[in-house]
Every structure is written in structure tokens, then in C-alpha cells.
Amino acid sequence: MPGRRARTDDGLWPDHVDAMRAFLSVANQWREVVFPNGVRCWTGLDYAGVQAGLALAGLSVPPETWEEVRQIEAGAIEELNRVG
């Protein structure tokens, strides 16, 4: 794409590194439901836990980066809940 900087060595566009760093720093803050039959359903990140985790990690996440974190979360939910 014109105007985009080259990808980093890890495959991320530089513009998305902050969002990925934020997501990975709180990737253990999931909410899930386990049904009596043992089926697990991931519902999303625990935002209170995420807020605390980001603060403890010393990360400041502006609204535009938070929106990217939520997009990563949505993709992760889709994959985590994939059946088959």
C-alpha cells in the first residue's frame, strides 16, 4: 500500500505494534463461560482486569489504540470459539 511503512521482522505493520503489545500484556484477562457439558465459551476480555494490567505494565493506551486492541480481541474470540 502506498504510504505504509515496511513490516517489522515479526510481520506486524509498525502502526499496529502498540496495540499488539497492549493486547499481549493483558492476554490472560479473559472472561469465559463453561457450560455443564464442559463446553467453554470465551466472551471477551475482562476490561477491569485489562485496565489494571495496562496500568501495572506502564502502558498508556489512547482511544485509537484501544479500538485496535478490541479488533484483536474480536478476532481472538472468533478463533477461541471455533468449533470443529
N, C-alpha and C positions, 0 to 999 in steps of 0.2 A: 504494500500500500504506500502510496506517496506520502511523505511527511512523517512516516513512522520510523522510529529508531530500530536498529537491529535487535534481534532477540538476544537474551543473555545466554550464557553457556548452559543453563538449566532449562531452556526452552520457553521462558517467560518473556513477554514484552516488558521492557523496563517500567512502563507506566503501570504495570499490574503487580510489581514486586511488593509494594507496601501492603496491598490488600491480601496477597498470599501470605506474607509474613504475619499479618494480624490474624488471619484465619488459622494458620498453623499454631500460633501461640495459644489459641483457645480451643483447639480441635478436640479437647477432651470434655468439653462442656455441653454434651448432647443431652437432649430430653428424648426419652423413648417410652413406649408403652409395650409391655409384654402381656399378651393375652393368655388365658388359662390353658390354651392348647400349645403354648410355647412359642407362638409366632410373635416376633419382635417387629415393632413399627417405630421407625425413627421419625420424630415430629419436628425437630429443628434444634437449634442451639438455645441454651438457657441464657437469655440475654443479660440477666443479672449477674450470672457467673462470668459471662463474656466481658461485661463492663469491669468487673473486679479483676479478671485475668489480664485484660489490656492495661489497666492502671498499674498492676503489680509488675507487668513487663516493661513499664515505662513507655508504652506506645500511645500516641495521640492519633485518633482516627477521625478525620474530618468527614462530614456527611457524604461526600462523593466516594471516598474510600469505603465507608460503611456500606454504601449501596453495592459496591463490588464484592465486599465480604458476603453480603446477602445473596448475591448471584452465585458465588462459590457454594454457599450453604444450600441453595436450591438444587444445584447440580449434584451435590453430595447426597442430599435426601433422596433424590431420584435413584441414584446408584445403590444406596444403602437399602432402599425398599424394593429393589428389583427382585422379582420372583422368577425362578426358573433357572 
